[in-house]
Amino acid sequence: MDGLSEYSLAVECSPRGGDAEWRMYAGSGSRSQLLWNYVSCDVLLVYNLVCSSCGDGFNSVTPAAEPVSDTWKDSGSGQDTFYRLEALNVPKREPLVPLTLTQENAALLLPKPTSALTGDLAHVQMPTLLQSILMAQMNGRLKILSNNRNAEVFFKDGIPVHSFTTDTIGEESIFEILTWKEGDFSFEAKVTTEARTIKQNLDSLLLQGMQLIDNATYLRNSGLRPEALMQRKYKNLSEREFESMVGSGAPIPMVMQKKFYRSIDDNKTVQSLLEKLRLPRSQWIPLMCNMMRCDLLSLSQSAGTAKSVRPALEPKSIDKRAIQNVMMSLRRPETGLFTYPAFLYFLEQEYFRGYRSASPISIVVFQMRIRSGNLDPVREPLPIAAVSEAVRRISRVKRHVDMMAHYETFDYALLLPNTKTSGAAIFANRIMKTLTASPLLPGMDMSKLSFAFGIASIPEDFLDLSLLLSAAEVAKNAAMNSPAPIVLYKDIK
């Protein structure tokens, strides 16, 4: 590249999907020497590695490739991000020693970001952009302009430390920009700030942000509009009855739920209620969503905004008891979980939906056991009471669209729509934390609990439904014989 050195970059993609494997060599032919090998779908990271390995000779590139649709028919490429990157003044480096890329030495190969990263949100999703900056350990400021709304996020070693938009700051602004689907972004390297308004890690922020988006979509589909009237369904509800009704909902502090419910005025619009409460999005969206799902509130069109050309609409009565009876017929009464045949039915339906929308699906097959015996411990199924408590805890942290069911005889499964393996692994870790936070039963020895989670995904691992289930089982069996309780099928060598 500089007239004195010769390099080559090889890439290998599995026909069954998954991330591409990149290998870079110094020299050619029989004298070529492997510098590093790396498995990733993130072209930004690979580009940084190439620039770092070649020094000044390779100091700029402006790819003009058109965006590639991330559909299942082309799942092997693994590309879902597109950037326009111009590296500037890359410093010369000493001759490199052959090196296999690991978590410890990745920081040595990644250059200190001195490049301008620009792009269009129509071509890259905001969560992917934030995760790419984290993986590349970049320092600087990300500026975003979307529909006359501005946002800035400051990063230190790829970790967001301060953020703000026109009317939000800190973590609330991260939740807001995660909803932006269009606009332009640019990254300015080495722009720093002393402000520290973000305390949580990026994985936690992304998980909360996705839950907020799911809840906001539910409210929007339920008819929530700024001009809508929010009304209590029960006029004379006692405090005990209120606590009983919201007890089956999301784990939101009871004091906050009661205050929100008491603030509802049947004659005021949603917008006026929110202006009165002055709650951030991360609080009022889950509160309102929980009230709607617990059948405590109803929405109606404001009389002042109704159009005369259309007849007034009366909400159609939906018999929730009939729906509940149907759902309970598909569940095991002793645990409340869906049966294995019901799981297969819902999985097939989600597969068809995902195929049409080109969205991923992840399956988590897992085992919850308790070890007995000292010399040759045996994993025995948990008591029914412990399983019921585990189900209750998992139900509190899963999304409304996620589904938990029995898997064959003694195992369990989670169906996670629109979720890749990385997101499923984060959720599995969260389940582990909530299950081990306290004993599932009084007096239970937590040290004897045994968990094994196996994760597989469409289209990352397979396109075939039967192979997806087999892959999740294989990953679960690998977790049973591994020190790591969570195993991704794609990580099995």
Stockholm file with secondary structure:
# STOCKHOLM 1.0

chainA/1-493         MDGLSEYSLAVECSPRGGDAEWRMYAGSGSRSQLLWNYVSCDVLLVYNLVCSSCGDGFNSVTPAAEPVSDTWKDSGSGQDTFYRLEALNVPKREPLVPLTLTQENAALLLPKPTSALTGDLAHVQMPTLLQSILMAQMNGRLKILSNNRNAEVFFKDGIPVHSFTTDTIGEESIFEILTWKEGDFSFEAKVTTEARTIKQNLDSLLLQGMQLIDNATYLRNSGLRPEALMQRKYKNLSEREFESMVGSGAPIPMVMQKKFYRSIDDNKTVQSLLEKLRLPRSQWIPLMCNMMRCDLLSLSQSAGTAKSVRPALEPKSIDKRAIQNVMMSLRRPETGLFTYPAFLYFLEQEYFRGYRSASPISIVVFQMRIRSGNLDPVREPLPIAAVSEAVRRISRVKRHVDMMAHYETFDYALLLPNTKTSGAAIFANRIMKTLTASPLLPGMDMSKLSFAFGIASIPEDFLDLSLLLSAAEVAKNAAMNSPAPIVLYKDIK
#=GR chainA/1-493 SS CCSSCCEEEEEECCTTCCCCEEEEEESCGGGCEEEEEEECSCHHHHHHHHHHHHGGGSCCCCCCCCCCCCCGGGGGGCCCCCCEEECCCCCCCCCCCCCCCCTTTHHHHSCCCCSEEEEETTTSCHHHHHHHHHHTTCCEEEEEEETTEEEEEEEETTEEEEEEESSCBTHHHHHHHTTCCSCEEEEEETCCCSCCCCCSCHHHHHHHHHHHHHHHHHHHHTTCCTTCEEEESCTTCCHHHHHHHHTTSCCCCHHHHHHHHHTCCTTSBHHHHHHHHCCCHHHHHHHHHHHHHTTCEEEECCTTTCCTTSCCCCCCCCCHHHHHHHHHHTBCTTTCCBCHHHHHHHHHHHHHHHHHHTCCEEEEEEEEEEEECSSSCEEEECCHHHHHHHHHHHHHHSCTTCEEEEETTTEEEEEEETCCHHHHHHHHHHHHHHHHSSCSSTTCCGGGEEEEEEEEEETTTCSSHHHHHHHHHHHHHHHHTSSSSEEEGGGCC
#=GC SS_cons         CCSSCCEEEEEECCTTCCCCEEEEEESCGGGCEEEEEEECSCHHHHHHHHHHHHGGGSCCCCCCCCCCCCCGGGGGGCCCCCCEEECCCCCCCCCCCCCCCCTTTHHHHSCCCCSEEEEETTTSCHHHHHHHHHHTTCCEEEEEEETTEEEEEEEETTEEEEEEESSCBTHHHHHHHTTCCSCEEEEEETCCCSCCCCCSCHHHHHHHHHHHHHHHHHHHHTTCCTTCEEEESCTTCCHHHHHHHHTTSCCCCHHHHHHHHHTCCTTSBHHHHHHHHCCCHHHHHHHHHHHHHTTCEEEECCTTTCCTTSCCCCCCCCCHHHHHHHHHHTBCTTTCCBCHHHHHHHHHHHHHHHHHHTCCEEEEEEEEEEEECSSSCEEEECCHHHHHHHHHHHHHHSCTTCEEEEETTTEEEEEEETCCHHHHHHHHHHHHHHHHSSCSSTTCCGGGEEEEEEEEEETTTCSSHHHHHHHHHHHHHHHHTSSSSEEEGGGCC
//
